Amino acid sequence: MKKIRFLILSIVLFSLISCKPAKKDSSNKIKILSTYFPQYDWTRSITGGLENETIQTLLIKNGLDLHYYQPDQNDISQLTSYDLLIYIGGESDKWIDDILSSSEDKPSRILNLYKIIESTTGITPPDEHIWLSLDYAKICCNAITEILKEMVPGNSEKYQSNYVDYIEQLNSMDSTYKSIIKNLPDKPLIICDRFPFYYISENYGLKYFSALPDCTKQTSAPTEIIDFLASKLNEYQLNSIFVLDDSDKKISKSVILAAKKPSCDTFTLDSMQCTSLRESMGSTTYLDAMRLNLETIQKALN
């Protein structure tokens, strides 16, 4: 996949961002609402050192999977009361678009990261889990930095410095992924779950077979899918399968049973869709989660 250029022109950002006057609270802090953990953590990194001037809130937390999330009235009220709303803008965020289009009261600034990526690359992202692409993460961080600089010009230098440091970390992570994965055995990942890791597979050349589509609410797979995955497990002489961080492991257990491989190991990949599970997996930041996923893939395929 060709390297994505992530320079975002000011005119593109301006056209995609609502620009009403900021409505600060009595503390005079900028209030930022992020719907999911990845953009929350990106923003936390970009505003590092300026915590006394920023109030950050994560909307979907406490282990709620974004695919099953149902906003209550309090969430809807929160959505319109912030200075800056940062959301992904994919299929699972249609409820946000509906609220914003029907409500007269809106956040002072609105950042739809899906549209930012479309405008920057000229391509509609094929999968809504854009945070699992390090290239897209760079584009999103650039957009977040630019809007923060516009909102608080006095902090522009600090935002830019933090952004440059964070981009270096993302580039380093990207290089590590490439160097490690290219030296792994040419074997597929057997995903006994949904598959939100399209970008990791596409960007680094990983083969995979999955039990379910990426955004389905299904938790079970038909017998023919179980048998198919079991056959691939045996065909490639694999001793490992993968599940997501919120998996009930029913599919994986069925695949192991069908393949007659009781000693097969089950590895967990972090989709960053269920934030409360992050500490138990030893991961506390976006970069930690990406690093842990790579280490897990490396261990499983070796």
C-alpha positions as CSV (number, residue, x, y, z in Angstrom):
1,M,0.0,0.0,0.0
2,K,1.4,3.3,-1.0
3,K,2.5,5.7,1.7
4,I,-0.3,8.1,2.6
5,R,0.5,11.7,2.5
6,F,-0.9,13.4,5.6
7,L,-0.4,17.1,5.0
8,I,-3.7,18.7,5.6
9,L,-4.3,22.1,4.1
10,S,-5.9,24.8,6.2
11,I,-8.6,25.3,3.7
12,V,-9.6,21.6,4.0
13,L,-9.8,21.7,7.7
14,F,-11.7,24.9,7.7
15,S,-14.3,23.4,5.4
16,L,-14.8,20.4,7.6
17,I,-15.0,22.1,11.0
18,S,-17.8,23.9,12.6
19,C,-16.6,27.3,13.7
20,K,-18.9,28.8,16.3
21,P,-17.4,30.8,19.2
22,A,-16.0,28.5,22.0
23,K,-18.3,28.2,25.0
24,K,-15.8,27.7,27.9
25,D,-17.0,26.8,31.3
26,S,-16.5,28.9,34.4
27,S,-12.9,27.6,34.8
28,N,-12.1,29.0,31.3
29,K,-10.8,25.5,30.2
30,I,-11.4,24.1,26.7
31,K,-13.8,21.2,26.9
32,I,-13.1,18.3,24.5
33,L,-15.3,15.3,24.0
34,S,-13.9,12.2,22.2
35,T,-16.3,9.4,21.4
36,Y,-13.7,6.5,21.5
37,F,-10.4,5.8,23.2
38,P,-8.0,6.2,20.2
39,Q,-8.8,9.9,19.5
40,Y,-9.1,10.6,23.2
41,D,-5.5,9.3,23.7
42,W,-4.2,11.2,20.6
43,T,-5.7,14.4,21.9
44,R,-4.2,13.7,25.4
45,S,-0.8,13.4,23.8
46,I,-1.1,16.5,21.7
47,T,-2.3,18.6,24.7
48,G,0.3,17.1,27.1
49,G,1.7,19.6,29.5
50,L,-1.5,21.7,29.2
51,E,-3.8,19.7,31.3
52,N,-4.7,22.7,33.5
53,E,-6.2,24.3,30.4
54,T,-8.1,21.4,29.1
55,I,-11.0,19.2,30.2
56,Q,-11.1,15.9,28.3
57,T,-13.9,13.5,28.4
58,L,-14.2,10.0,26.9
59,L,-17.9,9.3,25.9
60,I,-17.9,5.5,25.4
61,K,-16.1,3.8,28.2
62,N,-16.6,1.2,31.0
63,G,-16.2,-1.7,28.6
64,L,-18.9,-0.8,26.1
65,D,-18.3,-2.0,22.6
66,L,-18.9,0.8,20.1
67,H,-21.0,-1.6,18.0
68,Y,-23.5,-2.2,20.8
69,Y,-23.5,1.3,22.2
70,Q,-26.9,3.0,22.7
71,P,-26.7,6.7,23.7
72,D,-29.0,7.8,26.6
73,Q,-30.4,11.3,27.0
74,N,-27.4,12.3,29.1
75,D,-25.0,11.3,26.3
76,I,-27.0,13.3,23.8
77,S,-26.9,16.3,26.1
78,Q,-23.2,15.9,26.6
79,L,-22.6,15.8,22.8
80,T,-23.8,19.3,22.3
81,S,-22.2,21.0,25.3
82,Y,-18.5,20.8,24.5
83,D,-16.1,23.2,22.8
84,L,-14.8,20.4,20.6
85,L,-16.3,17.1,19.6
86,I,-13.9,14.6,18.0
87,Y,-15.6,11.5,16.5
88,I,-14.7,8.8,14.0
89,G,-17.6,9.3,11.6
90,G,-18.0,5.7,10.5
91,E,-21.0,3.5,10.3
92,S,-21.2,3.1,14.1
93,D,-21.3,6.9,14.5
94,K,-24.5,7.5,12.4
95,W,-26.3,8.3,15.6
96,I,-24.0,11.3,16.1
97,D,-24.7,12.6,12.6
98,D,-28.4,12.2,13.3
99,I,-28.2,14.2,16.5
100,L,-26.0,16.9,15.0
101,S,-28.3,17.4,12.0
102,S,-31.4,17.6,14.1
103,S,-30.2,19.7,17.0
104,E,-30.0,23.5,17.0
105,D,-27.4,23.4,19.8
106,K,-24.1,22.0,18.6
107,P,-20.5,21.9,19.9
108,S,-18.4,24.9,19.0
109,R,-16.1,22.8,16.9
110,I,-16.8,19.4,15.3
111,L,-14.1,17.1,13.9
112,N,-15.3,14.2,11.8
113,L,-12.1,12.2,11.3
114,Y,-13.6,10.0,8.6
115,K,-14.3,13.1,6.4
116,I,-10.8,14.4,7.2
117,I,-9.3,11.2,5.8
118,E,-11.5,11.3,2.8
119,S,-10.5,14.9,2.0
120,T,-6.8,14.3,2.6
121,T,-6.4,11.1,0.7
122,G,-9.2,11.3,-1.9
123,I,-10.2,7.8,-0.8
124,T,-13.2,6.7,1.3
125,P,-11.8,4.5,4.1
126,P,-12.9,0.9,3.4
127,D,-13.3,0.0,7.1
128,E,-14.5,2.2,10.0
129,H,-11.7,1.1,12.3
130,I,-9.4,3.8,11.0
131,W,-7.4,4.0,14.3
132,L,-5.9,0.7,13.5
133,S,-4.1,2.3,10.5
134,L,-0.9,4.1,11.7
135,D,-1.1,6.2,8.5
136,Y,-4.6,7.3,9.2
137,A,-3.6,8.0,12.8
138,K,-1.1,10.5,11.6
139,I,-3.7,12.2,9.5
140,C,-6.1,12.4,12.4
141,C,-3.4,13.7,14.8
142,N,-2.6,16.4,12.3
143,A,-6.2,17.5,12.1
144,I,-6.6,17.5,15.9
145,T,-3.4,19.6,16.2
146,E,-4.6,22.2,13.6
147,I,-8.0,22.7,15.2
148,L,-6.5,23.1,18.7
149,K,-4.1,25.7,17.4
150,E,-7.0,27.5,15.8
151,M,-9.0,27.4,19.1
152,V,-6.2,28.3,21.4
153,P,-3.5,30.3,19.4
154,G,-1.5,31.0,22.5
155,N,-0.7,27.3,22.9
156,S,0.1,26.7,19.2
157,E,3.8,26.1,19.8
158,K,3.2,23.5,22.5
159,Y,0.6,21.7,20.5
160,Q,2.9,21.6,17.4
161,S,5.8,20.4,19.5
162,N,3.8,17.6,21.1
163,Y,2.4,16.7,17.6
164,V,5.9,16.4,16.1
165,D,7.0,14.2,19.0
166,Y,4.0,12.0,18.7
167,I,4.4,11.6,14.9
168,E,7.9,10.4,15.5
169,Q,6.5,7.7,17.8
170,L,3.9,6.7,15.2
171,N,6.6,6.6,12.5
172,S,8.7,4.4,14.8
173,M,5.8,2.1,15.5
174,D,5.1,1.8,11.7
175,S,8.8,0.9,11.0
176,T,8.7,-1.7,13.8
177,Y,5.6,-3.3,12.3
178,K,7.2,-3.5,8.9
179,S,10.5,-4.9,10.1
180,I,9.0,-7.5,12.3
181,I,6.1,-8.7,10.1
182,K,8.2,-9.1,7.0
183,N,10.3,-11.6,8.9
184,L,7.4,-13.7,10.2
185,P,6.5,-17.1,8.7
186,D,4.1,-16.8,5.8
187,K,1.1,-18.0,7.7
188,P,-2.4,-16.6,8.1
189,L,-4.1,-15.3,11.2
190,I,-7.1,-17.4,12.2
191,I,-9.5,-14.9,13.8
192,C,-12.3,-16.6,15.7
193,D,-14.3,-13.4,16.0
194,R,-15.1,-10.2,14.1
195,F,-12.2,-8.8,12.1
196,P,-11.5,-5.1,12.7
197,F,-7.9,-5.4,11.8
198,Y,-8.3,-4.8,8.0
199,Y,-5.7,-2.0,8.0
200,I,-3.0,-4.0,9.8
201,S,-3.5,-6.8,7.4
202,E,-3.6,-4.6,4.3
203,N,-0.7,-2.3,5.3
204,Y,1.7,-5.1,6.3
205,G,0.8,-8.0,4.1
206,L,-0.8,-10.3,6.7
207,K,-3.1,-13.0,5.5
208,Y,-6.1,-13.9,7.6
209,F,-9.3,-15.9,7.8
210,S,-12.1,-14.6,10.1
211,A,-15.3,-16.0,11.5
212,L,-17.4,-12.9,11.2
213,P,-17.5,-9.6,9.3
214,D,-15.8,-6.6,10.9
215,C,-18.9,-4.7,12.3
216,T,-21.5,-7.4,12.8
217,K,-23.3,-7.8,16.1
218,Q,-23.2,-11.5,15.7
219,T,-21.4,-13.5,18.4
220,S,-21.8,-17.0,16.9
221,A,-20.7,-18.5,13.6
222,P,-22.5,-21.3,11.5
223,T,-21.0,-24.8,11.4
224,E,-19.6,-24.4,7.9
225,I,-17.5,-21.4,9.1
226,I,-16.3,-23.3,12.1
227,D,-15.3,-26.2,9.9
228,F,-13.6,-23.9,7.4
229,L,-11.5,-22.2,10.1
230,A,-10.6,-25.6,11.6
231,S,-9.5,-26.8,8.1
232,K,-7.2,-23.8,7.7
233,L,-5.8,-24.4,11.2
234,N,-4.8,-27.9,10.1
235,E,-3.8,-26.9,6.5
236,Y,-1.3,-24.4,7.6
237,Q,-0.2,-26.5,10.6
238,L,-1.0,-23.6,13.0
239,N,-1.0,-23.9,16.8
240,S,-2.6,-20.5,17.5
241,I,-5.8,-18.7,16.9
242,F,-7.0,-15.2,17.8
243,V,-10.0,-13.6,19.5
244,L,-10.9,-9.9,20.3
245,D,-10.5,-8.3,23.7
246,D,-14.2,-8.7,24.5
247,S,-14.7,-12.2,23.1
248,D,-16.7,-14.9,24.9
249,K,-14.4,-17.4,23.1
250,K,-17.3,-19.6,22.1
251,I,-16.2,-19.6,18.4
252,S,-12.6,-20.2,19.2
253,K,-13.4,-23.2,21.4
254,S,-15.6,-24.6,18.7
255,V,-12.8,-24.2,16.1
256,I,-10.2,-25.9,18.4
257,L,-12.7,-28.8,19.0
258,A,-13.4,-29.2,15.2
259,A,-9.7,-29.1,14.4
260,K,-9.0,-31.7,17.1
261,K,-6.2,-29.5,18.4
262,P,-6.7,-29.3,22.2
263,S,-3.3,-27.8,22.7
264,C,-3.9,-24.9,20.3
265,D,-3.2,-21.5,22.0
266,T,-5.7,-18.6,22.0
267,F,-4.2,-15.1,21.7
268,T,-6.1,-11.9,22.3
269,L,-5.8,-8.8,20.0
270,D,-6.9,-5.4,21.3
271,S,-9.3,-3.7,18.9
272,M,-9.5,-0.6,21.3
273,Q,-13.2,-0.9,21.2
274,C,-13.7,-1.8,24.9
275,T,-11.7,0.6,27.0
276,S,-12.2,-0.9,30.4
277,L,-10.3,-4.0,29.4
278,R,-7.1,-2.1,28.5
279,E,-5.5,-2.2,32.0
280,S,-6.0,-5.9,32.4
281,M,-4.2,-6.4,29.1
282,G,-1.3,-4.3,30.3
283,S,-2.0,-1.5,27.8
284,T,-2.7,2.1,28.8
285,T,-2.2,4.1,25.6
286,Y,-3.0,3.9,21.9
287,L,0.7,3.1,21.2
288,D,0.8,0.5,24.0
289,A,-2.2,-1.2,22.4
290,M,-0.6,-1.2,18.9
291,R,2.7,-2.5,20.4
292,L,1.0,-5.2,22.3
293,N,-0.9,-6.3,19.2
294,L,2.3,-6.6,17.2
295,E,4.0,-8.6,20.0
296,T,1.0,-10.9,20.2
297,I,1.0,-11.5,16.4
298,Q,4.8,-12.1,16.5
299,K,4.5,-14.6,19.3
300,A,1.6,-16.5,17.8
301,L,3.1,-16.9,14.3
302,N,6.5,-17.8,15.6
